Amino acid sequence: MDDEELRNIFCDLLGDNMSLIHEYGERKEQKGIAQGIEQGREQGIVQGSENIIISFLKSGMSAEEISERIKMPLDEILEIKNKHL
């Protein structure tokens, strides 16, 4: 084999591997984006729940009343209260 044939073989091998590496990177990126979106949704739900609980507390509802109405453990309500008020 001469140098040109070897160079062509190496280019073919590297080209195939580079394509695989690129595809792998793309899949990992898409998975990361999907995970980020899901985490954002979860954080939004938690923040929304906390905002509602804070509104209830500011309107005069007791932590016990809120716990009973929304079926959330009292200790979690109190934790939110202590964190924000």
N, C-alpha and C positions, 0 to 999 in steps of 0.2 A: 504494500500500500504506500502510495506517495503522500506527501504532506497535505495536498489538497483534499484527498479522499478522507484522511484522518480529520482534517478541519471540518469537513462536511458532516462526518459522523458525530463529532463533538457538538457541532451546532444543532444537529437534529436532537441529540440527547438532551442538551441544555434547553432547547426550545420546548420540548415535551415537559421537562421538569419545571421550567419556569411557568408554564401554563398551569400545571398542577398546583404549584405554590400559590399562584395568583388566585385560582379557584378556591383553594383552601382559605386564603385570606379573606376573600369575598364572603364565604360562608360564615366565618368567624365574625366578621363585621356585621352581617345581617342578624346573627344570633345575639350579638351584643346590643344592637339597636332594639331588637324585640324585648330583650331583658330590661333595657332602660325604659322603654315605654311602659312595661308592666310595673316596674318599680315606681314610676311616676304616677300611674293610676292608683296604686296602693297608698302612696303618700298623700295623694289628693283626697282619697276617701278618709284616711285618718285625720287629715287637717280639717276636712269638712265636718266630721263628727265632733272634733274638738271645738270647732267654732259654734256648733249648735249647742253643745253642752255649756260653753261659756255664756252664750245668749240666755239659756235657761237660768243659769246661776245669777246673771245680772238682773234678770227679771224678777228675782226673788224666790225662785224654786230652790228647795233644799237639795243637797246632794242625794239624800235618801229618796226624795220624790223622783228625781231624775233617774236614779238607778232602777226604781220600780217601773217607771213608764217605758224606758227604752231597753229594759232587760240587760243592763250592763252592770258588772260587779261594782259595788260601792267603792272599793279601794281604787279602781281605775278612775272613777268620777273624781274622787278626792285628789288623786295624783294630777289630773288635768287642772283641777281648781288651784292646787298649790303651785303648779307650773305657770299658770297664766294670771292668777289674781292675787 
